[in-house]
Amino acid sequence: MATKDSTTPRERYRTQVRAEIVEQAWKQIATAGASALSLNAIAKQMGMSGPALYRYFASRDDLITELVGSAYRSLADTFRAAAAAGADLAGLAQALRGWALADPQRYFLVYGTPVPNYHAPEDTTAVSSEIMTILVDACAALTPAGPPTPFGVHLADHRDWAGDHPASPEALHRFLTFWTRLHGVLSLELAGHFTGMGFDPARLFAAELDDLLTSPR
């Protein structure tokens, strides 16, 4: 039996307009970057007045928060689906690359240069911690206990960023190495810095991943 929609026509219209605003925002970001996002330009594109659009998003930051939250949620869902299908750290890395290549501007919004004067609210950044937790879990499953390294000793007393995750300092070290190196390769690839160099960026990504997986940490 079909569930009756309890929303009012006004609510459905508001949801539809917000979705169209978000769609136009992504198009604008793809053309000029997030720092150039303009609600007035979006309103003009949609045939609305600026004040009318502000009834749906109170400010530029409000709209960016919607986009950032959507991007983080999309990646978290991608990782959860991969993990549920049995993906290990290598599988999660390939899921990350596939997600990034599918929409580079979405990737750069959350992992590129920060938007000037924008600060994401705590509930938005909390979604990003879900992504980190999945990857730390995978690193912990792969990282045996070993002799402490200088950075591992440092992490033992500087791990607030990992919340209450029980991972060892060695596993956290592997996570940070994994996260920074693979994002470095992805960022350069998506920004076009490998264009004309004659090699396959997918093979560089795979080589970096192999090195990370075979390294002690």
Secondary structure, DSSP 8 states (H G I E B T S, - for coil): --------HHHHHHHHHHHHHHHHHHHHHHHH-GGG--HHHHHHHTT--HHHHTTT-SSHHHHHHHHHHHHHHHHHHHHHHHHHTT--HHHHHHHHHHHHHH-HHHHHHHHSS--TT----HHHHHHHHHHHHHHHHHHHHH-------HHHHHHHT--GGGTT----HHHHHHHHHHHHHHHHHHHHHHTTTTTTS-S-HHHHHHHHHHHHHHS--
